[in-house]
Amino acid sequence: MKKDIVKPSTLPGFMELLPPDQILFNKMLDIIRENYEKFGFLPIDTPVIEKAEVLLAKGGGETEKQIYRFEKGDTDLALRFDLTVPLARYVAQHFSELTFPFRRYHIGKVYRGEKSQKGRFREFYQCDIDIVGNETLGIINDAEIPSVIYSTFKDLGFDSFTIKINNRKVLKGFFLWLGIEDSTEVLRTIDKLGKIGLEGVKKDLTEQGLDNDTIDRVVEFINIKGTNEEKLQSLKDLGIENDIFNEGLKELTDVNHYVETFGVPKENYIIDLTIARGLDYYTGTVYETFLNDYPNIGSICSGGRYEDLAGFYTKQKLPGVGISIGLTRLFYQLMEANLIETIDNSLTKIIIIPMEECLDKAIEAASTLREHNINTQIYTEKGKMGKKFGYADKQNIPYTLIIGTEEVKENKYTLRDMTTGEQSLLPMEELLLRLK
């Protein structure tokens, strides 16, 4: 009976990398994690599968359309679609065991059943940090977040990027002053300025029922120019008598002052009154980060302040501020733009090639090298030396260690530099010094 062969393939929207690209991806992930830990954030992880009632506590909308949902027995289950809702559940559930303000980072995969298209993924890594307070959380925390963004992207190898900062209270208070009671749709429209342009914004605002005079004032407002200090002064000069606006303006002024104190250079952050963030739960400071030379990539890191993280799970008021890096999408976009390149085919520093009857000595040498944190592999397959050296070459392994009868007899090792071809006969002590 002929065996049926299933064609190997992955689902659309699921990224799978070959080892060299995966090594690069992992290095980026490690840099992000190291920076998060450098700023005192603690790691957590939550189940990929949650109760559907927990994930959908806020209600339907786009989330319910995109969620991967299924039943096992009589339990309604779903795959997490972000890391914020699981954080809310986590903090509410473990409230009495946590110390506040709670600084956590979470790096993990999330799932969204979006329409499959280039650069959009259904399974992707998010790298989140949040600072969650109990009842209150000082505005100084909002100013520290950009320093985490700055440190992270500098360590990832970027210099020319801009962290754009705004405050939703400034926008909301301004709209209330104009007589716009429900500003949700207006905020979403402004947030799309980069995608639909100024005329597109005007068209959307007209369709929302705003008159031409109001639209002109909105456009004039979001086009305020100058340095950060000049923009803040222009906002003060508007003389707007609205408590929400003035509260937001003070917060924005404080954040602007402390961002520089935290060590972020002025050329790497600006106040941008068009940054609104489309998500409804942001209530104060908001952030978007862009590569200056590649604006088409879009925001590479975003987030903001929210006043009530876990209102659907607890009566405790838990304000917070945080950001997220969508690493899978960012990695894909950087690769497409040739901004990063794969260099390493292997993480192995040295490969041991034993001659016949010398395998015991090779295993002993490998154990010693690994004890000294030197990544070591033993080539155990039979074949000609040319094939063995060819394997090391293809893997970009920088050194080979040859062990034959003479090496065993003298208790030394032949070290070959695969770049120069030079060989040296060394005792283990010198070998360790050479490889460290």
C-alpha distance (Angstrom), angle and dihedral (degrees) to the residues before:
residue distance angle dihedral
M1 . . .
K2 3.81 . .
K3 3.79 114.5 .
D4 3.82 114.9 -125.1
I5 3.80 112.8 -127.2
V6 3.82 115.9 -147.1
K7 3.80 112.3 -145.1
P8 3.83 107.4 -117.8
S9 3.80 111.9 -124.2
T10 3.80 142.2 138.3
L11 3.79 128.1 -126.0
P12 3.83 116.9 -96.8
G13 3.80 112.5 -91.9
F14 3.80 95.9 29.8
M15 3.81 115.5 111.5
E16 3.79 120.0 -142.6
L17 3.80 121.7 177.7
L18 3.78 136.1 -160.6
P19 3.83 114.4 -120.2
P20 3.86 97.1 -95.2
D21 3.82 91.8 53.6
Q22 3.81 91.0 41.4
I23 3.81 89.7 54.5
L24 3.82 89.4 54.4
F25 3.82 91.5 45.7
N26 3.82 90.8 50.5
K27 3.81 91.4 49.3
M28 3.81 90.0 54.6
L29 3.80 90.3 47.5
D30 3.82 90.6 50.0
I31 3.83 91.5 50.8
I32 3.81 90.6 51.8
R33 3.81 92.4 47.9
E34 3.82 92.7 46.9
N35 3.81 91.0 52.2
Y36 3.79 92.5 48.2
E37 3.80 90.0 51.5
K38 3.83 91.2 45.4
F39 3.81 88.0 62.6
G40 3.80 93.4 50.7
F41 3.80 100.9 -99.9
L42 3.81 116.2 151.1
P43 3.81 123.3 -138.3
I44 3.79 124.0 -114.8
D45 3.78 132.8 169.0
T46 3.77 128.0 -163.8
P47 3.81 131.5 -164.8
V48 3.79 116.2 -81.1
I49 3.82 86.9 -137.9
E50 3.80 117.6 59.7
K51 3.80 134.0 172.5
A52 3.80 106.8 -83.2
E53 3.81 90.8 -131.8
V54 3.82 89.3 59.3
L55 3.81 95.6 48.8
L56 3.79 93.4 43.7
A57 3.82 98.3 41.9
K58 3.80 90.6 114.8
G59 3.79 92.1 57.7
G60 3.79 138.4 -106.3
G61 3.79 127.6 -62.9
E62 3.80 121.4 112.1
T63 3.80 92.0 -20.6
E64 3.80 93.4 62.3
K65 3.81 91.0 47.7
Q66 3.82 92.9 52.4
I67 3.79 100.9 38.9
Y68 3.80 121.5 109.1
R69 3.80 102.3 -129.5
F70 3.81 131.4 175.9
E71 3.79 143.0 152.9
K72 3.79 129.0 -117.9
G73 3.75 110.5 -171.9
D74 3.80 105.4 -41.8
T75 3.83 94.9 -28.3
D76 3.81 120.5 108.1
L77 3.82 106.5 -142.5
A78 3.81 137.4 -179.7
L79 3.80 139.3 -177.3
R80 3.80 113.9 -113.7
F81 3.84 111.7 -100.9
D82 3.82 95.9 -164.4
L83 3.80 138.8 0.4
T84 3.82 97.1 -115.3
V85 3.81 98.7 72.8
P86 3.83 91.6 48.4
L87 3.84 87.6 49.3
A88 3.80 90.2 53.6
R89 3.81 91.0 50.9
Y90 3.82 91.0 44.2
V91 3.82 95.2 51.7
A92 3.81 92.8 45.1
Q93 3.81 92.0 47.9
H94 3.83 96.2 45.1
F95 3.82 97.0 32.5
S96 3.82 95.7 126.0
E97 3.83 91.8 48.5
L98 3.83 97.3 50.9
T99 3.80 130.5 83.9
F100 3.80 115.8 -134.0
P101 2.90 136.4 -102.2
F102 3.80 81.5 46.4
R103 3.80 112.3 -155.1
R104 3.78 111.7 -166.3
Y105 3.77 138.2 167.1
H106 3.77 124.4 -161.7
I107 3.79 126.0 -173.2
G108 3.79 115.4 -176.2
K109 3.78 149.2 116.3
V110 3.80 122.7 -76.5
Y111 3.80 130.2 -172.4
R112 3.79 132.8 -136.8
G113 3.78 125.8 170.8
E114 3.80 93.6 -139.9
K115 3.78 125.2 157.0
S116 3.78 106.8 -80.8
Q117 3.81 112.6 -110.6
K118 3.78 138.4 143.7
G119 3.79 111.8 -67.9
R120 3.82 94.4 8.9
F121 3.78 117.4 105.2
R122 3.78 134.5 -161.9
E123 3.79 92.1 -158.8
F124 3.79 116.9 37.4
Y125 3.78 144.2 150.0
Q126 3.79 120.4 -106.9
C127 3.80 121.9 -166.7
D128 3.82 108.9 -158.2
I129 3.78 137.2 178.4
D130 3.80 125.5 -174.2
I131 3.78 136.1 175.4
V132 3.81 109.2 -152.4
G133 3.79 122.9 -167.9
N134 3.80 132.6 -161.1
E135 3.84 107.1 -119.3
T136 3.84 92.4 -33.7
L137 3.81 138.5 34.4
G138 3.82 122.3 -173.1
I139 3.81 120.6 -119.5
I140 3.83 89.4 -123.5
N141 3.82 86.8 79.2
D142 3.81 89.7 61.6
A143 3.82 88.3 55.8
E144 3.81 93.5 50.2
I145 3.82 94.8 56.2
P146 3.85 94.5 71.8
S147 3.81 89.1 54.6
V148 3.82 88.4 58.1
I149 3.82 89.8 49.6
Y150 3.80 91.3 47.7
S151 3.81 94.6 48.2
T152 3.80 92.6 46.2
F153 3.80 97.6 50.3
K154 3.80 92.8 42.5
D155 3.80 88.5 55.0
L156 3.81 89.7 47.1
G157 3.81 86.6 60.4
F158 3.81 102.8 -100.4
D159 3.80 125.2 129.9
S160 3.79 106.0 163.6
F161 3.80 105.8 64.4
T162 3.79 135.2 117.6
I163 3.80 129.3 -143.7
K164 3.81 106.8 -150.3
I165 3.80 115.5 -154.1
N166 3.80 132.6 -168.5
N167 3.80 139.4 151.4
R168 3.80 123.7 -122.4
K169 3.84 91.1 -150.2
V170 3.80 89.8 61.9
L171 3.80 89.6 54.0
K172 3.80 95.7 41.3
G173 3.82 93.3 47.2
F174 3.79 90.9 48.2
F175 3.81 91.6 51.7
L176 3.81 91.9 47.8
W177 3.80 88.2 51.5
L178 3.80 87.7 54.2
G179 3.80 89.9 51.3
I180 3.82 96.7 -104.4
E181 3.80 103.2 138.3
D182 3.82 98.8 -179.7
S183 3.78 107.2 43.0
T184 3.83 97.8 168.1
E185 3.81 95.9 102.9
V186 3.81 92.2 40.3
L187 3.81 89.7 54.4
R188 3.80 91.2 49.8
T189 3.78 90.6 50.5
I190 3.81 93.5 50.3
D191 3.81 89.6 48.1
K192 3.83 87.8 59.2
L193 3.83 93.5 55.0
G194 3.81 92.9 109.6
K195 3.82 91.1 52.6
I196 3.80 103.6 39.6
G197 3.83 101.6 26.4
L198 3.80 129.6 -134.9
E199 3.81 94.7 -64.4
G200 3.80 89.7 51.2
V201 3.80 89.7 52.1
K202 3.81 91.5 50.4
K203 3.81 90.7 48.9
D204 3.82 92.4 50.6
L205 3.81 92.5 47.3
T206 3.81 90.5 50.1
E207 3.82 89.7 52.2
Q208 3.81 88.4 51.7
G209 3.82 88.8 60.0
L210 3.81 101.2 -103.2
D211 3.81 116.3 147.3
N212 3.82 122.3 -124.9
D213 3.82 94.5 -104.1
T214 3.82 91.9 53.7
I215 3.81 91.7 45.7
D216 3.82 90.5 51.2
R217 3.81 90.6 52.2
V218 3.82 91.4 48.7
V219 3.82 90.9 50.1
E220 3.82 91.5 46.6
F221 3.81 89.5 49.9
I222 3.81 97.3 51.8
N223 3.82 90.3 44.9
I224 3.83 94.8 60.4
K225 3.81 104.9 137.8
G226 3.81 138.1 -162.1
T227 3.78 138.8 68.7
N228 3.78 119.2 -33.5
E229 3.79 90.4 -96.7
E230 3.83 91.7 48.3
K231 3.80 91.2 50.5
L232 3.79 91.0 50.4
Q233 3.81 90.2 49.2
S234 3.83 90.7 49.1
L235 3.80 89.2 53.0
K236 3.81 90.6 50.9
D237 3.80 90.7 47.3
L238 3.81 90.6 58.3
G239 3.82 86.6 76.2
I240 3.79 92.8 -145.1
E241 3.79 111.8 179.4
N242 3.77 101.0 -151.8
D243 3.82 124.2 118.1
I244 3.82 94.5 -145.8
F245 3.82 91.7 50.5
N246 3.80 93.6 48.4
E247 3.80 92.6 45.8
G248 3.81 89.7 52.0
L249 3.81 91.9 46.3
K250 3.82 91.1 53.7
E251 3.81 90.8 48.7
L252 3.80 91.5 48.6
T253 3.81 90.6 48.6
D254 3.81 91.7 50.4
V255 3.81 93.0 46.6
N256 3.80 91.2 49.0
H257 3.81 90.4 52.8
Y258 3.80 96.9 47.0
V259 3.83 97.3 42.4
E260 3.80 89.1 69.4
T261 3.81 90.7 43.3
F262 3.81 87.7 56.1
G263 3.80 88.4 59.3
V264 3.79 104.2 -99.6
P265 3.84 109.4 142.2
K266 3.81 115.5 -122.8
E267 3.80 91.3 -120.0
N268 3.82 89.5 62.5
Y269 3.82 100.4 56.1
I270 3.80 137.1 41.7
I271 3.78 138.9 172.6
D272 3.82 106.8 -111.8
L273 3.80 116.0 -175.9
T274 3.82 91.6 -162.4
I275 3.81 92.8 66.6
A276 3.80 106.0 100.4
R277 3.85 106.2 144.8
G278 3.78 111.4 -135.8
L279 3.81 97.1 -126.3
D280 3.79 113.1 104.2
Y281 3.81 98.7 -140.3
Y282 3.82 96.3 68.1
T283 3.79 108.6 102.0
G284 3.82 106.7 168.2
T285 3.81 135.8 1.0
V286 3.81 115.2 27.7
Y287 3.82 130.6 -172.2
E288 3.80 137.9 -160.7
T289 3.82 124.1 176.0
F290 3.82 124.5 -155.1
L291 3.81 136.7 -177.8
N292 3.81 103.4 -121.7
D293 3.80 96.0 -142.4
Y294 3.81 95.3 42.4
P295 3.83 108.5 42.6
N296 3.82 91.0 154.9
I297 3.78 89.5 71.6
G298 3.80 86.7 68.9
S299 3.78 127.3 -149.5
I300 3.81 112.3 -10.7
C301 3.81 95.4 -171.7
S302 3.80 129.7 16.7
G303 3.78 143.2 163.1
G304 3.76 143.8 116.6
R305 3.81 151.2 -171.0
Y306 3.80 124.4 -48.6
E307 3.80 126.2 -175.9
D308 3.80 100.9 -151.1
L309 3.81 116.4 31.3
A310 3.80 100.5 170.0
G311 3.80 105.8 25.2
F312 3.82 91.2 133.0
Y313 3.82 92.8 56.1
T314 3.82 106.7 34.2
K315 3.81 143.4 19.0
Q316 3.82 89.2 -129.5
K317 3.79 113.7 107.0
L318 3.81 106.8 -126.6
P319 3.81 113.3 -178.3
G320 3.79 118.0 -173.6
V321 3.77 149.0 164.8
G322 3.78 128.4 -145.5
I323 3.78 150.8 145.1
S324 3.78 138.0 -139.8
I325 3.81 133.9 -149.4
G326 3.81 113.9 -157.4
L327 3.79 93.9 -146.9
T328 3.82 99.4 -178.3
R329 3.80 93.5 53.6
L330 3.82 92.1 41.1
F331 3.82 91.8 50.8
Y332 3.80 91.4 49.0
Q333 3.81 93.3 48.2
L334 3.82 93.1 47.5
M335 3.80 91.2 49.6
E336 3.82 91.4 48.5
A337 3.82 90.5 50.8
N338 3.84 91.3 46.5
L339 3.81 89.9 -122.8
I340 3.80 92.3 131.6
E341 3.77 129.7 31.8
T342 3.75 136.8 -163.2
I343 3.80 112.8 -111.6
D344 3.80 106.4 160.1
N345 3.79 121.9 67.4
S346 3.78 90.6 177.3
L347 3.79 141.3 17.8
T348 3.80 91.4 -142.4
K349 3.82 115.7 113.7
I350 3.81 97.5 -170.5
I351 3.79 136.2 15.4
I352 3.79 120.5 -156.8
I353 3.81 116.7 -140.1
P354 3.82 109.8 -165.9
M355 3.77 123.6 -165.7
E356 3.80 119.3 -134.6
E357 3.80 114.2 -63.9
C358 3.84 90.5 17.5
L359 3.79 100.6 89.1
D360 3.82 94.0 105.4
K361 3.81 90.6 56.5
A362 3.82 90.1 46.9
I363 3.81 92.1 53.2
E364 3.81 90.6 47.9
A365 3.83 91.4 50.2
A366 3.82 92.0 46.9
S367 3.81 91.0 52.7
T368 3.81 91.1 51.6
L369 3.81 92.8 48.8
R370 3.81 92.4 48.2
E371 3.81 90.8 49.4
H372 3.82 85.3 60.4
N373 3.84 91.1 50.8
I374 3.81 95.0 -106.2
N375 3.82 110.7 143.1
T376 3.79 104.0 -123.7
Q377 3.81 135.7 -179.2
I378 3.80 130.0 -173.0
Y379 3.82 118.4 -142.2
T380 3.82 103.6 -141.4
E381 3.80 101.5 166.5
K382 3.81 120.3 106.6
G383 3.80 120.9 -116.6
K384 3.77 145.3 100.2
M385 3.81 120.5 -49.8
G386 3.80 90.7 -113.0
K387 3.80 90.1 60.4
K388 3.80 91.3 48.6
F389 3.80 93.9 49.7
G390 3.81 88.6 44.7
Y391 3.80 89.8 57.1
A392 3.83 90.6 53.2
D393 3.82 90.1 47.8
K394 3.80 94.4 51.3
Q395 3.81 90.3 49.6
N396 3.82 91.9 48.2
I397 3.81 89.9 -125.7
P398 3.83 104.1 167.9
Y399 3.82 98.9 -149.4
T400 3.79 139.7 33.2
L401 3.79 125.1 -162.9
I402 3.79 115.3 -151.4
I403 3.80 118.6 -157.7
G404 3.79 118.7 -172.6
T405 3.81 135.5 151.8
E406 3.81 92.7 -78.9
E407 3.81 91.9 51.6
V408 3.81 90.5 49.1
K409 3.79 91.1 48.7
E410 3.83 94.0 50.8
N411 3.85 93.5 36.1
K412 3.82 89.3 -125.3
Y413 3.80 135.7 117.5
T414 3.80 133.1 -133.7
L415 3.81 108.0 -129.0
R416 3.81 116.0 -162.7
D417 3.81 121.7 -164.8
M418 3.81 103.1 -142.4
T419 3.82 92.7 -156.5
T420 3.83 98.9 51.6
G421 3.81 100.0 21.2
E422 3.81 90.7 -130.0
Q423 3.81 117.4 148.0
S424 3.82 130.2 -157.8
L425 3.79 131.8 -176.3
L426 3.82 105.7 -136.9
P427 3.80 140.6 170.1
M428 3.80 115.8 -122.7
E429 3.83 93.7 -100.0
E430 3.83 92.7 57.9
L431 3.79 91.2 41.0
L432 3.80 91.1 57.2
L433 3.82 91.5 49.1
R434 3.82 91.0 50.1
L435 3.80 94.4 50.0
K436 3.80 99.7 44.1
